[in-house]
Amino acid sequence: MKYKKYDFESFQIFTVKTDKFKNGYLEINFRDDIRNVNACRRNFLNQAMLYNSKKYPTKRDMIIASEELYNIGFGGGTSRYGYNIISTFNIDFLDPKYITEKDYLEKSLTFFFNMIMHPNVSDNIWQEEAYEVVKERLHIQIESPKEKPASFARIQILEKLFPNSYSGKRLVGTHEELESITRENLYEEYLNMLRSSICEIVIVGNLDMDEVVKMIKKIFHKSAIVKKEIPTTIQNPMTSYKEETVQKNYNQTILNMIYQLEELTPFEQNFVVPIFDRIFGYGALSDKLGRYLRAENSLCYGYMTDFVLKDAYLAITTGLTKENVELAIACIKKAYQEMRDGIFTEEELETAKKKHLSDSVLQQDNIYTIADKYYYHEVFNRASFDEVEREIPKVTKKDLCALAKKMHLTYTFIMEEGE
């Protein structure tokens, strides 16, 4: 794979040339500081822009246009990384060498950037159909986690643990926030995104990248030049430990334990955390949580560990019966203490490193992972594939123990089954 970066005044383009795939992938990211943005409105805007445009005023028009481009895929979403809120739009298209039309790539890029640059707005007011459809979808999205006990429990935990932080807020917002969004201020949000956001484009495929970049410069225009540094981690203050039990009308109890993390070094974030996770609780019977929760005590069918580095915490989640909660807590604490004390073998450490390196090789067979990896490497200093291959073998038992000592159990939340 050949990586290349193009710097322009108002945007950057990151390209990866590879002949591994029969398709190409392009995404544009508008990145801003969430502290200066109405996150609910920005998320609404993203979905409204995916629905239609000035040239394709109905959803059907847009679908027909995409079918004429050999079912080009058009999508996107809103995400957060630390204090960065990212509005993403992307297309998935066939490698032009498989298409007889010589202008296929230019038509595809024109379709894509037309959707971005010309939303369906008249007299500074967003078109009603997209506005109403998206608003209804987002109202449903707010309620949907209630159908999944583990998801609902996580939302409640974050709201309770980080009540005054963006770590505890959902990008979709609340019903009240959605209702406060009008067709007028939705268009104002669009203008705000163009004016105040950092703009970055990622392209992956078997393309002449210099020519693709020339096409983009001809089609896409962003006048505002934005330069600013936005923190990639929200380092919330450590809280004193508390345990809470609530009862909900579910047929299973959900146990969540939150370990807040002290500030980690780049080496710890990129290389120590994934190896720690594989030995501690990656989801296999061979790791410590699998051994104690499942193999030895049959307390649950599954469990999950989630290192949320952007918000500096680890979440451990499992579903079980309420009678087994105390034993499960003891098992999790035991597994953590063994990691802190270095009670694992060098063989386990080497096996974890080999599996991680093997998975890294497999990830290079996925065009979307390649795009994601390169973007996060360039923008947020996350490890590249080459760095993973070079640095993972250097992780030691001492590194894992040091990481464990930076982890502090601050919250145990039990959502019991019942009426």
Salt bridges, closest charged atoms under 4 A:
ASP32 OD2 - ARG42 NH2 3.80
ASP32 OD1 - LYS228 NZ 2.64
ASP33 OD2 - ARG35 NH2 2.81
GLU101 OE1 - LYS107 NZ 3.53
ASP103 OD2 - LYS107 NZ 3.82
GLU106 OE2 - LYS218 NZ 2.91
GLU143 OE1 - LYS146 NZ 2.96
GLU143 OE2 - HIS175 NE2 2.59
GLU179 OE1 - LYS135 NZ 3.61
GLU179 OE2 - HIS139 NE2 2.77
GLU189 OE1 - ARG41 NH1 3.82
GLU189 OE2 - ARG42 NE 2.76
GLU200 OE2 - ARG31 NH2 2.67
ASP210 OD1 - LYS4 NZ 3.15
GLU211 OE2 - LYS214 NZ 3.57
GLU244 OE2 - LYS160 NZ 3.18
GLU262 OE2 - HIS408 NE2 2.63
GLU268 OE1 - LYS406 NZ 2.87
ASP306 OD2 - ARG154 NH1 3.38
ASP311 OD2 - ARG80 NH2 2.68
GLU338 OE1 - LYS288 NZ 2.73
GLU348 OE2 - ARG291 NH2 3.31
GLU350 OE2 - LYS353 NZ 3.02
ASP359 OD2 - ARG278 NH2 2.47
ASP365 OD1 - LYS20 NZ 3.57
GLU378 OE1 - LYS5 NZ 3.61
GLU387 OE1 - HIS377 ND1 3.60
GLU391 OE2 - ARG390 NE 3.31
GLU391 OE2 - LYS394 NZ 3.17
